[in-house]
Amino acid sequence: MAAAVNTAKRPELSRSKVLQKALELADADGIAALSIRSLAQSMGTKPMSLYYYVANKDEILDGLVDLVFGEIHTPVAGGEWKEQMRTRAHSAREVLRRHPWAIGLLESRKAPGPATLKHHEATLATLRSAGFTVQQTARAYSLLDSYIYGFALQEAALPIAGGEPMADVASPIMERFATGEYPHMVEIATELVMQPGYDYGNEFSHGLELILDALERSR
């Protein structure tokens, strides 16, 4: 009797599909949970099948960083530099809110992909074409990214889930202030954080404008 033939359809694989699935897994479970094995399982295939497209986890991380940079607004050299940097900053913050696991990875890769390189080159070109010197350009880029990544990291760490109002989070903490030892913390909490409509995320624009104005003066 002839052996039964396995007619189950194998998943169609490609490097882009593998990386896209890896992005979905990282968004869902975090980067620590991502492995060749978990990736293969989620795609309905064997780990060995993926090695044709990605050599190891490091190569996956390189690809993921490139995908994330590809989602961030690429500045247009020759455009009004403050508007380009403003748009880029807000875009980067939104992208990092979608992919919080990427905050510590974006500048860590030793094999940057084409989208990453294009983004960096365009940002540098925008600042240089605006009249910043080479040193000023390097400092401006460092300052902007330190602010963007730092804010994204702090925002991701806030103990707020599902759009919970800041007041709901602050109320239990206020119980610790009953001793009167922390008057300035009480002041900030009651006069700002616990007020209706307060959103910590709105602080991003204010800080960004201070930085852009300072860079304008230095230029």
C-alpha positions as semicolon CSV with decimal commas, in nm:
position;residue;x (nm);y (nm);z (nm)
1;M;0,000;0,000;0,000
2;A;0,146;0,332;-0,103
3;A;0,249;0,561;0,180
4;A;0,012;0,850;0,243
5;V;0,130;1,176;0,093
6;N;0,135;1,480;0,322
7;T;-0,068;1,736;0,132
8;A;-0,068;2,001;0,404
9;K;0,017;2,333;0,246
10;R;0,344;2,474;0,370
11;P;0,351;2,846;0,453
12;E;0,502;3,068;0,185
13;L;0,808;3,229;0,338
14;S;1,019;3,531;0,252
15;R;1,255;3,753;0,448
16;S;0,998;4,032;0,462
17;K;0,726;3,795;0,592
18;V;0,960;3,654;0,855
19;L;1,055;4,001;0,979
20;Q;0,696;4,122;0,974
21;K;0,590;3,828;1,188
22;A;0,883;3,894;1,420
23;L;0,762;4,253;1,454
24;E;0,415;4,133;1,548
25;L;0,555;3,895;1,809
26;A;0,779;4,162;1,959
27;D;0,481;4,399;1,984
28;A;0,269;4,132;2,148
29;D;0,515;3,965;2,386
30;G;0,828;4,181;2,401
31;I;1,167;4,133;2,244
32;A;1,289;3,890;2,513
33;A;1,025;3,636;2,412
34;L;1,130;3,644;2,047
35;S;1,342;3,354;1,924
36;I;1,390;3,153;1,608
37;R;1,184;2,875;1,767
38;S;0,892;3,098;1,874
39;L;0,899;3,272;1,537
40;A;0,891;2,944;1,346
41;Q;0,609;2,812;1,562
42;S;0,400;3,123;1,502
43;M;0,450;3,083;1,127
44;G;0,360;2,716;1,125
45;T;0,701;2,598;1,014
46;K;1,026;2,452;1,149
47;P;1,318;2,661;1,281
48;M;1,548;2,527;1,009
49;S;1,317;2,673;0,745
50;L;1,382;3,024;0,875
51;Y;1,760;3,005;0,861
52;Y;1,741;3,051;0,484
53;Y;1,607;3,403;0,545
54;V;1,767;3,505;0,877
55;A;2,091;3,364;1,010
56;N;2,022;3,421;1,380
57;K;1,840;3,643;1,628
58;D;2,091;3,925;1,580
59;E;1,997;3,942;1,214
60;I;1,631;3,949;1,312
61;L;1,699;4,242;1,547
62;D;1,884;4,425;1,269
63;G;1,582;4,376;1,045
64;L;1,336;4,485;1,312
65;V;1,527;4,806;1,382
66;D;1,523;4,881;1,011
67;L;1,147;4,825;0,996
68;V;1,097;5,064;1,287
69;F;1,314;5,333;1,131
70;G;1,115;5,286;0,812
71;E;0,800;5,393;1,000
72;I;0,953;5,717;1,129
73;H;0,916;6,033;0,923
74;T;1,225;6,091;0,711
75;P;1,323;6,460;0,710
76;V;1,343;6,641;0,378
77;A;1,676;6,816;0,331
78;G;1,620;7,174;0,222
79;G;1,286;7,195;0,399
80;E;1,235;7,428;0,695
81;W;1,457;7,256;0,948
82;K;1,252;7,317;1,263
83;E;0,936;7,185;1,101
84;Q;1,124;6,880;0,971
85;M;1,276;6,807;1,313
86;R;0,940;6,868;1,481
87;T;0,760;6,627;1,248
88;R;1,036;6,371;1,288
89;A;1,026;6,393;1,668
90;H;0,649;6,350;1,692
91;S;0,662;6,066;1,440
92;A;0,939;5,888;1,632
93;R;0,746;5,920;1,958
94;E;0,433;5,769;1,802
95;V;0,631;5,484;1,645
96;L;0,798;5,406;1,978
97;R;0,459;5,403;2,149
98;R;0,360;5,128;1,905
99;H;0,691;4,946;1,951
100;P;0,814;5,026;2,305
101;W;1,057;4,733;2,297
102;A;1,254;4,919;2,029
103;I;1,350;5,218;2,245
104;G;1,675;5,063;2,363
105;L;1,753;4,898;2,029
106;L;1,739;5,173;1,768
107;E;2,098;5,290;1,815
108;S;2,245;4,957;1,920
109;R;2,290;4,771;1,592
110;K;2,629;4,722;1,425
111;A;2,478;4,632;1,087
112;P;2,225;4,911;1,013
113;G;1,985;4,849;0,726
114;P;1,894;5,076;0,435
115;A;1,599;5,246;0,605
116;T;1,813;5,322;0,910
117;L;2,095;5,466;0,701
118;K;1,855;5,669;0,489
119;H;1,692;5,815;0,798
120;H;2,021;5,919;0,959
121;E;2,157;6,064;0,636
122;A;1,839;6,267;0,574
123;T;1,838;6,404;0,929
124;L;2,201;6,510;0,905
125;A;2,148;6,660;0,561
126;T;1,850;6,862;0,685
127;L;2,052;7,016;0,968
128;R;2,356;7,082;0,751
129;S;2,151;7,247;0,477
130;A;1,997;7,472;0,744
131;G;2,340;7,615;0,822
132;F;2,448;7,412;1,122
133;T;2,819;7,336;1,133
134;V;2,935;6,976;1,147
135;Q;2,982;6,999;1,524
136;Q;2,649;7,177;1,574
137;T;2,477;6,915;1,363
138;A;2,619;6,631;1,571
139;R;2,519;6,804;1,894
140;A;2,170;6,888;1,768
141;Y;2,109;6,529;1,656
142;S;2,232;6,394;1,989
143;L;2,020;6,639;2,189
144;L;1,703;6,568;1,992
145;D;1,739;6,192;2,006
146;S;1,825;6,197;2,377
147;Y;1,504;6,386;2,441
148;I;1,288;6,170;2,212
149;Y;1,419;5,836;2,341
150;G;1,423;5,953;2,702
151;F;1,065;6,076;2,687
152;A;0,951;5,759;2,512
153;L;1,121;5,547;2,778
154;Q;0,965;5,742;3,064
155;E;0,623;5,742;2,898
156;A;0,638;5,366;2,846
157;A;0,725;5,315;3,213
158;L;0,433;5,513;3,354
159;P;0,193;5,300;3,564
160;I;-0,100;5,373;3,336
161;A;-0,285;5,111;3,135
162;G;-0,572;5,136;2,894
163;G;-0,599;5,514;2,897
164;E;-0,641;5,528;3,275
165;P;-0,652;5,895;3,390
166;M;-0,345;6,021;3,574
167;A;-0,569;6,120;3,866
168;D;-0,668;5,756;3,919
169;V;-0,302;5,660;3,941
170;A;-0,202;5,953;4,159
171;S;-0,479;5,912;4,418
172;P;-0,329;5,604;4,594
173;I;0,014;5,771;4,590
174;M;-0,132;6,079;4,761
175;E;-0,197;5,869;5,070
176;R;0,179;5,856;5,123
177;F;0,192;6,237;5,134
178;A;-0,034;6,270;5,438
179;T;0,264;6,329;5,668
180;G;0,329;6,670;5,512
181;E;0,691;6,581;5,430
182;Y;0,648;6,627;5,055
183;P;0,475;6,963;5,000
184;H;0,607;7,021;4,649
185;M;0,500;6,677;4,532
186;V;0,154;6,746;4,673
187;E;0,153;7,081;4,492
188;I;0,238;6,926;4,154
189;A;-0,010;6,643;4,204
190;T;-0,307;6,855;4,312
191;E;-0,254;7,159;4,092
192;L;-0,147;6,979;3,776
193;V;-0,145;6,599;3,754
194;M;-0,482;6,537;3,916
195;Q;-0,660;6,811;3,725
196;P;-0,922;6,698;3,467
197;G;-0,776;6,645;3,122
198;Y;-0,413;6,632;3,228
199;D;-0,206;6,415;2,996
200;Y;0,164;6,365;3,058
201;G;0,213;6,312;2,685
202;N;0,132;6,678;2,623
203;E;0,458;6,770;2,791
204;F;0,645;6,632;2,490
205;S;0,559;6,923;2,262
206;H;0,655;7,182;2,523
207;G;0,998;7,032;2,582
208;L;1,058;6,983;2,211
209;E;0,986;7,348;2,134
210;L;1,231;7,459;2,404
211;I;1,501;7,245;2,241
212;L;1,426;7,366;1,889
213;D;1,432;7,730;2,001
214;A;1,764;7,676;2,179
215;L;1,911;7,513;1,868
216;E;1,789;7,805;1,658
217;R;1,970;8,050;1,887
218;S;2,290;7,843;1,879
219;R;2,279;7,832;1,499
